[in-house]
């Protein structure tokens, strides 16, 4: 994968984005395809984007920092998500979530809420040689229900089931 290829999000580019978020004090949890690969500890496929969960109070800080780095908003579906892109780095898909004593939730486009399971934000993974916070394998599997999976989704599900089996000591389902 070429760092200048806007159709792929490389590990190096993912870390550039995560570092930009750290610079503006925005905690981030990697989800989606990179979240699966972070949990596995290796890049299993090419990625079109980087999905990141951020606290609901952080979108403006994240947006300002990414704009300062050259990114532009390409999709705004707040409060659920917004995408930003930079030709040489690809797309980052940011999902603001509510985090409080009762748990964590994502506002859905229909006005409802996705409630994350307990411990969903407690996982750690690795992109390249660096560790990152990411969405748990259990939660990633939950998010893969309710739609017709594509081939890459089926591959992600298979990896997540292996991780779940290793964690529980059972055979993958």
Buried (B, 14 or more C-beta within 10 A) or exposed (E): BEEEBBEBBBBEBBBBBBEBBEEBEBBBBBBBBBBBBBBBEEBBEEBBBBBBBBBBEBBEBBBEBBEEBEBEEEEEEBBBBBBBBBEEBBBBBBBBBBBEEEBBBBBEEEEEEBEBEEEBBEBEBBBBEEEBBBBBBBBBBBBBEEEEEEEBBEBBBEBBBBBBBEEEEEEEE
